Amino acid sequence: MRNIFKACSECRRRFKAKLAYQMMAPFPMSGVKQSLKTFECVGVDYAGSYLTNQGRGKPRTKRYLCLFTCLAMRTVHLELAYGLDTDYFINSFTRMTSWMGTPSYVVSDNGTNWLVGKESCAN
């Protein structure tokens, strides 16, 4: 068996390869030190576009999912956004806050369609 490994370069490369470790991004401190209330600190992102039917004989329209993630509990709340405008985001954010309460800290991926945030969630 050793002679096969010595003779075959592909076998040596495959079985003698070193393990690679994935580099993780730094975890935000708002997800570490915070209260245990759900959706006190929220992460926001968009998913989509999805083509939806609004009725018989009407054209299909694009819709987006607004994804709200609790940074403490990793709970997810989905809201429908009718577009990528700031007004549509504010509508979906208002619907989320009516169900879950107003968060004290909101983190996004720096999208150009919204900038939200109050103060640090770390106590």
Phi and psi restraints in degrees (range 20) as a CNS / XPLOR table:
assign (resid 1 and name C) (resid 2 and name N)
       (resid 2 and name CA) (resid 2 and name C) 1.0 -64.0 20.0 2
assign (resid 2 and name N) (resid 2 and name CA)
       (resid 2 and name C) (resid 3 and name N) 1.0 -33.9 20.0 2
assign (resid 2 and name C) (resid 3 and name N)
       (resid 3 and name CA) (resid 3 and name C) 1.0 -64.7 20.0 2
assign (resid 3 and name N) (resid 3 and name CA)
       (resid 3 and name C) (resid 4 and name N) 1.0 -34.4 20.0 2
assign (resid 3 and name C) (resid 4 and name N)
       (resid 4 and name CA) (resid 4 and name C) 1.0 -67.1 20.0 2
assign (resid 4 and name N) (resid 4 and name CA)
       (resid 4 and name C) (resid 5 and name N) 1.0 -43.2 20.0 2
assign (resid 4 and name C) (resid 5 and name N)
       (resid 5 and name CA) (resid 5 and name C) 1.0 -64.1 20.0 2
assign (resid 5 and name N) (resid 5 and name CA)
       (resid 5 and name C) (resid 6 and name N) 1.0 -38.0 20.0 2
assign (resid 5 and name C) (resid 6 and name N)
       (resid 6 and name CA) (resid 6 and name C) 1.0 -69.4 20.0 2
assign (resid 6 and name N) (resid 6 and name CA)
       (resid 6 and name C) (resid 7 and name N) 1.0 -33.3 20.0 2
assign (resid 6 and name C) (resid 7 and name N)
       (resid 7 and name CA) (resid 7 and name C) 1.0 -83.6 20.0 2
assign (resid 7 and name N) (resid 7 and name CA)
       (resid 7 and name C) (resid 8 and name N) 1.0 -32.6 20.0 2
assign (resid 7 and name C) (resid 8 and name N)
       (resid 8 and name CA) (resid 8 and name C) 1.0 -98.1 20.0 2
assign (resid 8 and name N) (resid 8 and name CA)
       (resid 8 and name C) (resid 9 and name N) 1.0 117.3 20.0 2
assign (resid 8 and name C) (resid 9 and name N)
       (resid 9 and name CA) (resid 9 and name C) 1.0 -72.1 20.0 2
assign (resid 9 and name N) (resid 9 and name CA)
       (resid 9 and name C) (resid 10 and name N) 1.0 -32.5 20.0 2
assign (resid 9 and name C) (resid 10 and name N)
       (resid 10 and name CA) (resid 10 and name C) 1.0 -68.8 20.0 2
assign (resid 10 and name N) (resid 10 and name CA)
       (resid 10 and name C) (resid 11 and name N) 1.0 -39.1 20.0 2
assign (resid 10 and name C) (resid 11 and name N)
       (resid 11 and name CA) (resid 11 and name C) 1.0 -65.1 20.0 2
assign (resid 11 and name N) (resid 11 and name CA)
       (resid 11 and name C) (resid 12 and name N) 1.0 -39.8 20.0 2
assign (resid 11 and name C) (resid 12 and name N)
       (resid 12 and name CA) (resid 12 and name C) 1.0 -63.0 20.0 2
assign (resid 12 and name N) (resid 12 and name CA)
       (resid 12 and name C) (resid 13 and name N) 1.0 -44.3 20.0 2
assign (resid 12 and name C) (resid 13 and name N)
       (resid 13 and name CA) (resid 13 and name C) 1.0 -64.6 20.0 2
assign (resid 13 and name N) (resid 13 and name CA)
       (resid 13 and name C) (resid 14 and name N) 1.0 -40.1 20.0 2
assign (resid 13 and name C) (resid 14 and name N)
       (resid 14 and name CA) (resid 14 and name C) 1.0 -72.6 20.0 2
assign (resid 14 and name N) (resid 14 and name CA)
       (resid 14 and name C) (resid 15 and name N) 1.0 -43.7 20.0 2
assign (resid 14 and name C) (resid 15 and name N)
       (resid 15 and name CA) (resid 15 and name C) 1.0 -92.7 20.0 2
assign (resid 15 and name N) (resid 15 and name CA)
       (resid 15 and name C) (resid 16 and name N) 1.0 -15.0 20.0 2
assign (resid 15 and name C) (resid 16 and name N)
       (resid 16 and name CA) (resid 16 and name C) 1.0 -106.2 20.0 2
assign (resid 16 and name N) (resid 16 and name CA)
       (resid 16 and name C) (resid 17 and name N) 1.0 9.7 20.0 2
assign (resid 16 and name C) (resid 17 and name N)
       (resid 17 and name CA) (resid 17 and name C) 1.0 -70.0 20.0 2
assign (resid 17 and name N) (resid 17 and name CA)
       (resid 17 and name C) (resid 18 and name N) 1.0 145.3 20.0 2
assign (resid 17 and name C) (resid 18 and name N)
       (resid 18 and name CA) (resid 18 and name C) 1.0 -82.6 20.0 2
assign (resid 18 and name N) (resid 18 and name CA)
       (resid 18 and name C) (resid 19 and name N) 1.0 148.2 20.0 2
assign (resid 18 and name C) (resid 19 and name N)
       (resid 19 and name CA) (resid 19 and name C) 1.0 -70.0 20.0 2
assign (resid 19 and name N) (resid 19 and name CA)
       (resid 19 and name C) (resid 20 and name N) 1.0 141.0 20.0 2
assign (resid 19 and name C) (resid 20 and name N)
       (resid 20 and name CA) (resid 20 and name C) 1.0 -105.6 20.0 2
assign (resid 20 and name N) (resid 20 and name CA)
       (resid 20 and name C) (resid 21 and name N) 1.0 139.9 20.0 2
assign (resid 20 and name C) (resid 21 and name N)
       (resid 21 and name CA) (resid 21 and name C) 1.0 -111.6 20.0 2
assign (resid 21 and name N) (resid 21 and name CA)
       (resid 21 and name C) (resid 22 and name N) 1.0 138.0 20.0 2
assign (resid 21 and name C) (resid 22 and name N)
       (resid 22 and name CA) (resid 22 and name C) 1.0 -79.9 20.0 2
assign (resid 22 and name N) (resid 22 and name CA)
       (resid 22 and name C) (resid 23 and name N) 1.0 135.3 20.0 2
assign (resid 22 and name C) (resid 23 and name N)
       (resid 23 and name CA) (resid 23 and name C) 1.0 -81.1 20.0 2
assign (resid 23 and name N) (resid 23 and name CA)
       (resid 23 and name C) (resid 24 and name N) 1.0 130.7 20.0 2
assign (resid 23 and name C) (resid 24 and name N)
       (resid 24 and name CA) (resid 24 and name C) 1.0 -99.8 20.0 2
assign (resid 24 and name N) (resid 24 and name CA)
       (resid 24 and name C) (resid 25 and name N) 1.0 146.3 20.0 2
assign (resid 24 and name C) (resid 25 and name N)
       (resid 25 and name CA) (resid 25 and name C) 1.0 -72.9 20.0 2
assign (resid 25 and name N) (resid 25 and name CA)
       (resid 25 and name C) (resid 26 and name N) 1.0 151.5 20.0 2
assign (resid 25 and name C) (resid 26 and name N)
       (resid 26 and name CA) (resid 26 and name C) 1.0 -64.8 20.0 2
assign (resid 26 and name N) (resid 26 and name CA)
       (resid 26 and name C) (resid 27 and name N) 1.0 136.8 20.0 2
assign (resid 26 and name C) (resid 27 and name N)
       (resid 27 and name CA) (resid 27 and name C) 1.0 -78.5 20.0 2
assign (resid 27 and name N) (resid 27 and name CA)
       (resid 27 and name C) (resid 28 and name N) 1.0 133.2 20.0 2
assign (resid 27 and name C) (resid 28 and name N)
       (resid 28 and name CA) (resid 28 and name C) 1.0 -66.6 20.0 2
assign (resid 28 and name N) (resid 28 and name CA)
       (resid 28 and name C) (resid 29 and name N) 1.0 140.4 20.0 2
assign (resid 28 and name C) (resid 29 and name N)
       (resid 29 and name CA) (resid 29 and name C) 1.0 -63.9 20.0 2
assign (resid 29 and name N) (resid 29 and name CA)
       (resid 29 and name C) (resid 30 and name N) 1.0 -21.5 20.0 2
assign (resid 29 and name C) (resid 30 and name N)
       (resid 30 and name CA) (resid 30 and name C) 1.0 -67.7 20.0 2
assign (resid 30 and name N) (resid 30 and name CA)
       (resid 30 and name C) (resid 31 and name N) 1.0 -21.8 20.0 2
assign (resid 30 and name C) (resid 31 and name N)
       (resid 31 and name CA) (resid 31 and name C) 1.0 -86.3 20.0 2
assign (resid 31 and name N) (resid 31 and name CA)
       (resid 31 and name C) (resid 32 and name N) 1.0 -8.7 20.0 2
assign (resid 31 and name C) (resid 32 and name N)
       (resid 32 and name CA) (resid 32 and name C) 1.0 -99.9 20.0 2
assign (resid 32 and name N) (resid 32 and name CA)
       (resid 32 and name C) (resid 33 and name N) 1.0 -51.2 20.0 2
assign (resid 32 and name C) (resid 33 and name N)
       (resid 33 and name CA) (resid 33 and name C) 1.0 -107.9 20.0 2
assign (resid 33 and name N) (resid 33 and name CA)
       (resid 33 and name C) (resid 34 and name N) 1.0 101.7 20.0 2
assign (resid 33 and name C) (resid 34 and name N)
       (resid 34 and name CA) (resid 34 and name C) 1.0 -163.3 20.0 2
assign (resid 34 and name N) (resid 34 and name CA)
       (resid 34 and name C) (resid 35 and name N) 1.0 172.7 20.0 2
assign (resid 34 and name C) (resid 35 and name N)
       (resid 35 and name CA) (resid 35 and name C) 1.0 -74.1 20.0 2
assign (resid 35 and name N) (resid 35 and name CA)
       (resid 35 and name C) (resid 36 and name N) 1.0 166.0 20.0 2
assign (resid 35 and name C) (resid 36 and name N)
       (resid 36 and name CA) (resid 36 and name C) 1.0 -90.7 20.0 2
assign (resid 36 and name N) (resid 36 and name CA)
       (resid 36 and name C) (resid 37 and name N) 1.0 8.3 20.0 2
assign (resid 36 and name C) (resid 37 and name N)
       (resid 37 and name CA) (resid 37 and name C) 1.0 -72.0 20.0 2
assign (resid 37 and name N) (resid 37 and name CA)
       (resid 37 and name C) (resid 38 and name N) 1.0 133.5 20.0 2
assign (resid 37 and name C) (resid 38 and name N)
       (resid 38 and name CA) (resid 38 and name C) 1.0 -68.0 20.0 2
assign (resid 38 and name N) (resid 38 and name CA)
       (resid 38 and name C) (resid 39 and name N) 1.0 139.0 20.0 2
assign (resid 38 and name C) (resid 39 and name N)
       (resid 39 and name CA) (resid 39 and name C) 1.0 59.6 20.0 2
assign (resid 39 and name N) (resid 39 and name CA)
       (resid 39 and name C) (resid 40 and name N) 1.0 32.7 20.0 2
assign (resid 39 and name C) (resid 40 and name N)
       (resid 40 and name CA) (resid 40 and name C) 1.0 -75.6 20.0 2
assign (resid 40 and name N) (resid 40 and name CA)
       (resid 40 and name C) (resid 41 and name N) 1.0 -40.9 20.0 2
assign (resid 40 and name C) (resid 41 and name N)
       (resid 41 and name CA) (resid 41 and name C) 1.0 -119.9 20.0 2
assign (resid 41 and name N) (resid 41 and name CA)
       (resid 41 and name C) (resid 42 and name N) 1.0 127.4 20.0 2
assign (resid 41 and name C) (resid 42 and name N)
       (resid 42 and name CA) (resid 42 and name C) 1.0 -126.2 20.0 2
assign (resid 42 and name N) (resid 42 and name CA)
       (resid 42 and name C) (resid 43 and name N) 1.0 139.6 20.0 2
assign (resid 42 and name C) (resid 43 and name N)
       (resid 43 and name CA) (resid 43 and name C) 1.0 -105.2 20.0 2
assign (resid 43 and name N) (resid 43 and name CA)
       (resid 43 and name C) (resid 44 and name N) 1.0 140.0 20.0 2
assign (resid 43 and name C) (resid 44 and name N)
       (resid 44 and name CA) (resid 44 and name C) 1.0 -125.7 20.0 2
assign (resid 44 and name N) (resid 44 and name CA)
       (resid 44 and name C) (resid 45 and name N) 1.0 139.3 20.0 2
assign (resid 44 and name C) (resid 45 and name N)
       (resid 45 and name CA) (resid 45 and name C) 1.0 -154.2 20.0 2
assign (resid 45 and name N) (resid 45 and name CA)
       (resid 45 and name C) (resid 46 and name N) 1.0 160.7 20.0 2
assign (resid 45 and name C) (resid 46 and name N)
       (resid 46 and name CA) (resid 46 and name C) 1.0 -103.8 20.0 2
assign (resid 46 and name N) (resid 46 and name CA)
       (resid 46 and name C) (resid 47 and name N) 1.0 149.4 20.0 2
assign (resid 46 and name C) (resid 47 and name N)
       (resid 47 and name CA) (resid 47 and name C) 1.0 -132.0 20.0 2
assign (resid 47 and name N) (resid 47 and name CA)
       (resid 47 and name C) (resid 48 and name N) 1.0 145.6 20.0 2
assign (resid 47 and name C) (resid 48 and name N)
       (resid 48 and name CA) (resid 48 and name C) 1.0 133.5 20.0 2
assign (resid 48 and name N) (resid 48 and name CA)
       (resid 48 and name C) (resid 49 and name N) 1.0 -175.8 20.0 2
assign (resid 48 and name C) (resid 49 and name N)
       (resid 49 and name CA) (resid 49 and name C) 1.0 -95.7 20.0 2
assign (resid 49 and name N) (resid 49 and name CA)
       (resid 49 and name C) (resid 50 and name N) 1.0 149.5 20.0 2
assign (resid 49 and name C) (resid 50 and name N)
       (resid 50 and name CA) (resid 50 and name C) 1.0 -121.5 20.0 2
assign (resid 50 and name N) (resid 50 and name CA)
       (resid 50 and name C) (resid 51 and name N) 1.0 135.8 20.0 2
assign (resid 50 and name C) (resid 51 and name N)
       (resid 51 and name CA) (resid 51 and name C) 1.0 -87.2 20.0 2
assign (resid 51 and name N) (resid 51 and name CA)
       (resid 51 and name C) (resid 52 and name N) 1.0 126.1 20.0 2
assign (resid 51 and name C) (resid 52 and name N)
       (resid 52 and name CA) (resid 52 and name C) 1.0 -124.4 20.0 2
assign (resid 52 and name N) (resid 52 and name CA)
       (resid 52 and name C) (resid 53 and name N) 1.0 152.5 20.0 2
assign (resid 52 and name C) (resid 53 and name N)
       (resid 53 and name CA) (resid 53 and name C) 1.0 -98.5 20.0 2
assign (resid 53 and name N) (resid 53 and name CA)
       (resid 53 and name C) (resid 54 and name N) 1.0 134.0 20.0 2
assign (resid 53 and name C) (resid 54 and name N)
       (resid 54 and name CA) (resid 54 and name C) 1.0 -104.4 20.0 2
assign (resid 54 and name N) (resid 54 and name CA)
       (resid 54 and name C) (resid 55 and name N) 1.0 -0.8 20.0 2
assign (resid 54 and name C) (resid 55 and name N)
       (resid 55 and name CA) (resid 55 and name C) 1.0 160.0 20.0 2
assign (resid 55 and name N) (resid 55 and name CA)
       (resid 55 and name C) (resid 56 and name N) 1.0 171.0 20.0 2
assign (resid 55 and name C) (resid 56 and name N)
       (resid 56 and name CA) (resid 56 and name C) 1.0 -70.1 20.0 2
assign (resid 56 and name N) (resid 56 and name CA)
       (resid 56 and name C) (resid 57 and name N) 1.0 128.5 20.0 2
assign (resid 56 and name C) (resid 57 and name N)
       (resid 57 and name CA) (resid 57 and name C) 1.0 82.5 20.0 2
assign (resid 57 and name N) (resid 57 and name CA)
       (resid 57 and name C) (resid 58 and name N) 1.0 -3.2 20.0 2
assign (resid 57 and name C) (resid 58 and name N)
       (resid 58 and name CA) (resid 58 and name C) 1.0 -94.3 20.0 2
assign (resid 58 and name N) (resid 58 and name CA)
       (resid 58 and name C) (resid 59 and name N) 1.0 151.3 20.0 2
assign (resid 58 and name C) (resid 59 and name N)
       (resid 59 and name CA) (resid 59 and name C) 1.0 -70.5 20.0 2
assign (resid 59 and name N) (resid 59 and name CA)
       (resid 59 and name C) (resid 60 and name N) 1.0 154.7 20.0 2
assign (resid 59 and name C) (resid 60 and name N)
       (resid 60 and name CA) (resid 60 and name C) 1.0 -74.5 20.0 2
assign (resid 60 and name N) (resid 60 and name CA)
       (resid 60 and name C) (resid 61 and name N) 1.0 140.5 20.0 2
assign (resid 60 and name C) (resid 61 and name N)
       (resid 61 and name CA) (resid 61 and name C) 1.0 -124.5 20.0 2
assign (resid 61 and name N) (resid 61 and name CA)
       (resid 61 and name C) (resid 62 and name N) 1.0 155.5 20.0 2
assign (resid 61 and name C) (resid 62 and name N)
       (resid 62 and name CA) (resid 62 and name C) 1.0 -82.3 20.0 2
assign (resid 62 and name N) (resid 62 and name CA)
       (resid 62 and name C) (resid 63 and name N) 1.0 136.3 20.0 2
assign (resid 62 and name C) (resid 63 and name N)
       (resid 63 and name CA) (resid 63 and name C) 1.0 -132.5 20.0 2
assign (resid 63 and name N) (resid 63 and name CA)
       (resid 63 and name C) (resid 64 and name N) 1.0 159.0 20.0 2
assign (resid 63 and name C) (resid 64 and name N)
       (resid 64 and name CA) (resid 64 and name C) 1.0 -128.7 20.0 2
assign (resid 64 and name N) (resid 64 and name CA)
       (resid 64 and name C) (resid 65 and name N) 1.0 152.5 20.0 2
assign (resid 64 and name C) (resid 65 and name N)
       (resid 65 and name CA) (resid 65 and name C) 1.0 -98.2 20.0 2
assign (resid 65 and name N) (resid 65 and name CA)
       (resid 65 and name C) (resid 66 and name N) 1.0 131.0 20.0 2
assign (resid 65 and name C) (resid 66 and name N)
       (resid 66 and name CA) (resid 66 and name C) 1.0 -101.1 20.0 2
assign (resid 66 and name N) (resid 66 and name CA)
       (resid 66 and name C) (resid 67 and name N) 1.0 115.9 20.0 2
assign (resid 66 and name C) (resid 67 and name N)
       (resid 67 and name CA) (resid 67 and name C) 1.0 -102.1 20.0 2
assign (resid 67 and name N) (resid 67 and name CA)
       (resid 67 and name C) (resid 68 and name N) 1.0 118.5 20.0 2
assign (resid 67 and name C) (resid 68 and name N)
       (resid 68 and name CA) (resid 68 and name C) 1.0 -109.1 20.0 2
assign (resid 68 and name N) (resid 68 and name CA)
       (resid 68 and name C) (resid 69 and name N) 1.0 126.4 20.0 2
assign (resid 68 and name C) (resid 69 and name N)
       (resid 69 and name CA) (resid 69 and name C) 1.0 -120.3 20.0 2
assign (resid 69 and name N) (resid 69 and name CA)
       (resid 69 and name C) (resid 70 and name N) 1.0 128.3 20.0 2
assign (resid 69 and name C) (resid 70 and name N)
       (resid 70 and name CA) (resid 70 and name C) 1.0 -73.7 20.0 2
assign (resid 70 and name N) (resid 70 and name CA)
       (resid 70 and name C) (resid 71 and name N) 1.0 126.4 20.0 2
assign (resid 70 and name C) (resid 71 and name N)
       (resid 71 and name CA) (resid 71 and name C) 1.0 -74.9 20.0 2
assign (resid 71 and name N) (resid 71 and name CA)
       (resid 71 and name C) (resid 72 and name N) 1.0 -20.0 20.0 2
assign (resid 71 and name C) (resid 72 and name N)
       (resid 72 and name CA) (resid 72 and name C) 1.0 -89.8 20.0 2
assign (resid 72 and name N) (resid 72 and name CA)
       (resid 72 and name C) (resid 73 and name N) 1.0 -48.7 20.0 2
assign (resid 72 and name C) (resid 73 and name N)
       (resid 73 and name CA) (resid 73 and name C) 1.0 -98.6 20.0 2
assign (resid 73 and name N) (resid 73 and name CA)
       (resid 73 and name C) (resid 74 and name N) 1.0 -10.5 20.0 2
assign (resid 73 and name C) (resid 74 and name N)
       (resid 74 and name CA) (resid 74 and name C) 1.0 62.0 20.0 2
assign (resid 74 and name N) (resid 74 and name CA)
       (resid 74 and name C) (resid 75 and name N) 1.0 30.5 20.0 2
assign (resid 74 and name C) (resid 75 and name N)
       (resid 75 and name CA) (resid 75 and name C) 1.0 -81.0 20.0 2
assign (resid 75 and name N) (resid 75 and name CA)
       (resid 75 and name C) (resid 76 and name N) 1.0 146.4 20.0 2
assign (resid 75 and name C) (resid 76 and name N)
       (resid 76 and name CA) (resid 76 and name C) 1.0 -118.1 20.0 2
assign (resid 76 and name N) (resid 76 and name CA)
       (resid 76 and name C) (resid 77 and name N) 1.0 136.7 20.0 2
assign (resid 76 and name C) (resid 77 and name N)
       (resid 77 and name CA) (resid 77 and name C) 1.0 -127.6 20.0 2
assign (resid 77 and name N) (resid 77 and name CA)
       (resid 77 and name C) (resid 78 and name N) 1.0 127.4 20.0 2
assign (resid 77 and name C) (resid 78 and name N)
       (resid 78 and name CA) (resid 78 and name C) 1.0 -108.6 20.0 2
assign (resid 78 and name N) (resid 78 and name CA)
       (resid 78 and name C) (resid 79 and name N) 1.0 135.7 20.0 2
assign (resid 78 and name C) (resid 79 and name N)
       (resid 79 and name CA) (resid 79 and name C) 1.0 -129.7 20.0 2
assign (resid 79 and name N) (resid 79 and name CA)
       (resid 79 and name C) (resid 80 and name N) 1.0 147.7 20.0 2
assign (resid 79 and name C) (resid 80 and name N)
       (resid 80 and name CA) (resid 80 and name C) 1.0 -84.1 20.0 2
assign (resid 80 and name N) (resid 80 and name CA)
       (resid 80 and name C) (resid 81 and name N) 1.0 129.3 20.0 2
assign (resid 80 and name C) (resid 81 and name N)
       (resid 81 and name CA) (resid 81 and name C) 1.0 -115.4 20.0 2
assign (resid 81 and name N) (resid 81 and name CA)
       (resid 81 and name C) (resid 82 and name N) 1.0 132.0 20.0 2
assign (resid 81 and name C) (resid 82 and name N)
       (resid 82 and name CA) (resid 82 and name C) 1.0 -80.9 20.0 2
assign (resid 82 and name N) (resid 82 and name CA)
       (resid 82 and name C) (resid 83 and name N) 1.0 -9.9 20.0 2
assign (resid 82 and name C) (resid 83 and name N)
       (resid 83 and name CA) (resid 83 and name C) 1.0 -169.5 20.0 2
assign (resid 83 and name N) (resid 83 and name CA)
       (resid 83 and name C) (resid 84 and name N) 1.0 -175.9 20.0 2
assign (resid 83 and name C) (resid 84 and name N)
       (resid 84 and name CA) (resid 84 and name C) 1.0 -99.2 20.0 2
assign (resid 84 and name N) (resid 84 and name CA)
       (resid 84 and name C) (resid 85 and name N) 1.0 6.3 20.0 2
assign (resid 84 and name C) (resid 85 and name N)
       (resid 85 and name CA) (resid 85 and name C) 1.0 -70.0 20.0 2
assign (resid 85 and name N) (resid 85 and name CA)
       (resid 85 and name C) (resid 86 and name N) 1.0 162.2 20.0 2
assign (resid 85 and name C) (resid 86 and name N)
       (resid 86 and name CA) (resid 86 and name C) 1.0 -64.3 20.0 2
assign (resid 86 and name N) (resid 86 and name CA)
       (resid 86 and name C) (resid 87 and name N) 1.0 -37.3 20.0 2
assign (resid 86 and name C) (resid 87 and name N)
       (resid 87 and name CA) (resid 87 and name C) 1.0 -61.2 20.0 2
assign (resid 87 and name N) (resid 87 and name CA)
       (resid 87 and name C) (resid 88 and name N) 1.0 -42.1 20.0 2
assign (resid 87 and name C) (resid 88 and name N)
       (resid 88 and name CA) (resid 88 and name C) 1.0 -67.3 20.0 2
assign (resid 88 and name N) (resid 88 and name CA)
       (resid 88 and name C) (resid 89 and name N) 1.0 -36.6 20.0 2
assign (resid 88 and name C) (resid 89 and name N)
       (resid 89 and name CA) (resid 89 and name C) 1.0 -65.6 20.0 2
assign (resid 89 and name N) (resid 89 and name CA)
       (resid 89 and name C) (resid 90 and name N) 1.0 -43.2 20.0 2
assign (resid 89 and name C) (resid 90 and name N)
       (resid 90 and name CA) (resid 90 and name C) 1.0 -62.0 20.0 2
assign (resid 90 and name N) (resid 90 and name CA)
       (resid 90 and name C) (resid 91 and name N) 1.0 -38.1 20.0 2
assign (resid 90 and name C) (resid 91 and name N)
       (resid 91 and name CA) (resid 91 and name C) 1.0 -62.2 20.0 2
assign (resid 91 and name N) (resid 91 and name CA)
       (resid 91 and name C) (resid 92 and name N) 1.0 -46.0 20.0 2
assign (resid 91 and name C) (resid 92 and name N)
       (resid 92 and name CA) (resid 92 and name C) 1.0 -70.0 20.0 2
assign (resid 92 and name N) (resid 92 and name CA)
       (resid 92 and name C) (resid 93 and name N) 1.0 -33.8 20.0 2
assign (resid 92 and name C) (resid 93 and name N)
       (resid 93 and name CA) (resid 93 and name C) 1.0 -66.5 20.0 2
assign (resid 93 and name N) (resid 93 and name CA)
       (resid 93 and name C) (resid 94 and name N) 1.0 -39.3 20.0 2
assign (resid 93 and name C) (resid 94 and name N)
       (resid 94 and name CA) (resid 94 and name C) 1.0 -64.9 20.0 2
assign (resid 94 and name N) (resid 94 and name CA)
       (resid 94 and name C) (resid 95 and name N) 1.0 -41.0 20.0 2
assign (resid 94 and name C) (resid 95 and name N)
       (resid 95 and name CA) (resid 95 and name C) 1.0 -63.5 20.0 2
assign (resid 95 and name N) (resid 95 and name CA)
       (resid 95 and name C) (resid 96 and name N) 1.0 -39.6 20.0 2
assign (resid 95 and name C) (resid 96 and name N)
       (resid 96 and name CA) (resid 96 and name C) 1.0 -65.4 20.0 2
assign (resid 96 and name N) (resid 96 and name CA)
       (resid 96 and name C) (resid 97 and name N) 1.0 -43.7 20.0 2
assign (resid 96 and name C) (resid 97 and name N)
       (resid 97 and name CA) (resid 97 and name C) 1.0 -69.3 20.0 2
assign (resid 97 and name N) (resid 97 and name CA)
       (resid 97 and name C) (resid 98 and name N) 1.0 -26.3 20.0 2
assign (resid 97 and name C) (resid 98 and name N)
       (resid 98 and name CA) (resid 98 and name C) 1.0 -70.2 20.0 2
assign (resid 98 and name N) (resid 98 and name CA)
       (resid 98 and name C) (resid 99 and name N) 1.0 -28.4 20.0 2
assign (resid 98 and name C) (resid 99 and name N)
       (resid 99 and name CA) (resid 99 and name C) 1.0 -86.5 20.0 2
assign (resid 99 and name N) (resid 99 and name CA)
       (resid 99 and name C) (resid 100 and name N) 1.0 -45.1 20.0 2
assign (resid 99 and name C) (resid 100 and name N)
       (resid 100 and name CA) (resid 100 and name C) 1.0 -104.6 20.0 2
assign (resid 100 and name N) (resid 100 and name CA)
       (resid 100 and name C) (resid 101 and name N) 1.0 -10.7 20.0 2
assign (resid 100 and name C) (resid 101 and name N)
       (resid 101 and name CA) (resid 101 and name C) 1.0 94.6 20.0 2
assign (resid 101 and name N) (resid 101 and name CA)
       (resid 101 and name C) (resid 102 and name N) 1.0 162.1 20.0 2
assign (resid 101 and name C) (resid 102 and name N)
       (resid 102 and name CA) (resid 102 and name C) 1.0 -80.2 20.0 2
assign (resid 102 and name N) (resid 102 and name CA)
       (resid 102 and name C) (resid 103 and name N) 1.0 124.5 20.0 2
assign (resid 102 and name C) (resid 103 and name N)
       (resid 103 and name CA) (resid 103 and name C) 1.0 -76.0 20.0 2
assign (resid 103 and name N) (resid 103 and name CA)
       (resid 103 and name C) (resid 104 and name N) 1.0 154.0 20.0 2
assign (resid 103 and name C) (resid 104 and name N)
       (resid 104 and name CA) (resid 104 and name C) 1.0 -92.0 20.0 2
assign (resid 104 and name N) (resid 104 and name CA)
       (resid 104 and name C) (resid 105 and name N) 1.0 -14.0 20.0 2
assign (resid 104 and name C) (resid 105 and name N)
       (resid 105 and name CA) (resid 105 and name C) 1.0 -147.2 20.0 2
assign (resid 105 and name N) (resid 105 and name CA)
       (resid 105 and name C) (resid 106 and name N) 1.0 128.5 20.0 2
assign (resid 105 and name C) (resid 106 and name N)
       (resid 106 and name CA) (resid 106 and name C) 1.0 -127.1 20.0 2
assign (resid 106 and name N) (resid 106 and name CA)
       (resid 106 and name C) (resid 107 and name N) 1.0 128.7 20.0 2
assign (resid 106 and name C) (resid 107 and name N)
       (resid 107 and name CA) (resid 107 and name C) 1.0 -116.7 20.0 2
assign (resid 107 and name N) (resid 107 and name CA)
       (resid 107 and name C) (resid 108 and name N) 1.0 135.3 20.0 2
assign (resid 107 and name C) (resid 108 and name N)
       (resid 108 and name CA) (resid 108 and name C) 1.0 -128.6 20.0 2
assign (resid 108 and name N) (resid 108 and name CA)
       (resid 108 and name C) (resid 109 and name N) 1.0 178.5 20.0 2
assign (resid 108 and name C) (resid 109 and name N)
       (resid 109 and name CA) (resid 109 and name C) 1.0 -89.6 20.0 2
assign (resid 109 and name N) (resid 109 and name CA)
       (resid 109 and name C) (resid 110 and name N) 1.0 24.9 20.0 2
assign (resid 109 and name C) (resid 110 and name N)
       (resid 110 and name CA) (resid 110 and name C) 1.0 62.6 20.0 2
assign (resid 110 and name N) (resid 110 and name CA)
       (resid 110 and name C) (resid 111 and name N) 1.0 38.2 20.0 2
assign (resid 110 and name C) (resid 111 and name N)
       (resid 111 and name CA) (resid 111 and name C) 1.0 -63.3 20.0 2
assign (resid 111 and name N) (resid 111 and name CA)
       (resid 111 and name C) (resid 112 and name N) 1.0 151.1 20.0 2
assign (resid 111 and name C) (resid 112 and name N)
       (resid 112 and name CA) (resid 112 and name C) 1.0 -78.2 20.0 2
assign (resid 112 and name N) (resid 112 and name CA)
       (resid 112 and name C) (resid 113 and name N) 1.0 -9.5 20.0 2
assign (resid 112 and name C) (resid 113 and name N)
       (resid 113 and name CA) (resid 113 and name C) 1.0 -93.3 20.0 2
assign (resid 113 and name N) (resid 113 and name CA)
       (resid 113 and name C) (resid 114 and name N) 1.0 -7.0 20.0 2
assign (resid 113 and name C) (resid 114 and name N)
       (resid 114 and name CA) (resid 114 and name C) 1.0 -157.6 20.0 2
assign (resid 114 and name N) (resid 114 and name CA)
       (resid 114 and name C) (resid 115 and name N) 1.0 153.3 20.0 2
assign (resid 114 and name C) (resid 115 and name N)
       (resid 115 and name CA) (resid 115 and name C) 1.0 -139.0 20.0 2
assign (resid 115 and name N) (resid 115 and name CA)
       (resid 115 and name C) (resid 116 and name N) 1.0 109.7 20.0 2
assign (resid 115 and name C) (resid 116 and name N)
       (resid 116 and name CA) (resid 116 and name C) 1.0 -128.5 20.0 2
assign (resid 116 and name N) (resid 116 and name CA)
       (resid 116 and name C) (resid 117 and name N) 1.0 144.7 20.0 2
assign (resid 116 and name C) (resid 117 and name N)
       (resid 117 and name CA) (resid 117 and name C) 1.0 162.3 20.0 2
assign (resid 117 and name N) (resid 117 and name CA)
       (resid 117 and name C) (resid 118 and name N) 1.0 142.5 20.0 2
assign (resid 117 and name C) (resid 118 and name N)
       (resid 118 and name CA) (resid 118 and name C) 1.0 -112.2 20.0 2
assign (resid 118 and name N) (resid 118 and name CA)
       (resid 118 and name C) (resid 119 and name N) 1.0 -81.2 20.0 2
assign (resid 118 and name C) (resid 119 and name N)
       (resid 119 and name CA) (resid 119 and name C) 1.0 -139.2 20.0 2
assign (resid 119 and name N) (resid 119 and name CA)
       (resid 119 and name C) (resid 120 and name N) 1.0 170.5 20.0 2
assign (resid 119 and name C) (resid 120 and name N)
       (resid 120 and name CA) (resid 120 and name C) 1.0 -66.2 20.0 2
assign (resid 120 and name N) (resid 120 and name CA)
       (resid 120 and name C) (resid 121 and name N) 1.0 144.6 20.0 2
assign (resid 120 and name C) (resid 121 and name N)
       (resid 121 and name CA) (resid 121 and name C) 1.0 -88.8 20.0 2
assign (resid 121 and name N) (resid 121 and name CA)
       (resid 121 and name C) (resid 122 and name N) 1.0 -10.8 20.0 2
assign (resid 121 and name C) (resid 122 and name N)
       (resid 122 and name CA) (resid 122 and name C) 1.0 -70.3 20.0 2
assign (resid 122 and name N) (resid 122 and name CA)
       (resid 122 and name C) (resid 123 and name N) 1.0 129.1 20.0 2
